[in-house]
Amino acid sequence: GSASESSSVTVALAGVATDSKSASVTDGAWSVTFTGLAEGSYSVVASQTDTATNTGSSATVPFTVDTTAPSVSITAGPTNASLSNLATATFEFSSAATDVARFECDLDGVTVADCTSPVQLWQYQFGGYGFGAPGSHTFSVRVTDAAGNVT
């Protein structure tokens, strides 16, 4: 935040536990860091007091600590994954996470692209998804949530 050089700033954290920290103002800017926060919802309020002891407070700012990677499941694929004479393979996948930012499909260890379910792969395809030659192939899906956690 910003404040005048002669002001004092206190930031109060509310959530699982209540904590406050004093911020030092340098060139009109200040910041504080709360460490060791468990996953959950919190809010902060900054208060500034000037040399005449006038005090003002910011609006309450909510935030969430989220460090858990979302899970993803491949829910459908070729009926006989070990042997197929088909030149296409369709996969379905999902995540129970409510804040999915993106899915990325990997084919044979290479990220092909952002993808949505269902995805269809086919042999000798031109652009999009495809596997170039007959043989064994590996398909996987990675999911990223809104906080940037990746499976």
Salt bridges, closest charged atoms under 4 A:
GLU104 OE2 - ARG102 NH2 2.53
GLU104 OE1 - ARG142 NE 2.87
ASP106 OD2 - ARG142 NH1 3.34
ASP108 OD2 - HIS137 ND1 2.75
ASP114 OD1 - ARG102 NH2 2.91
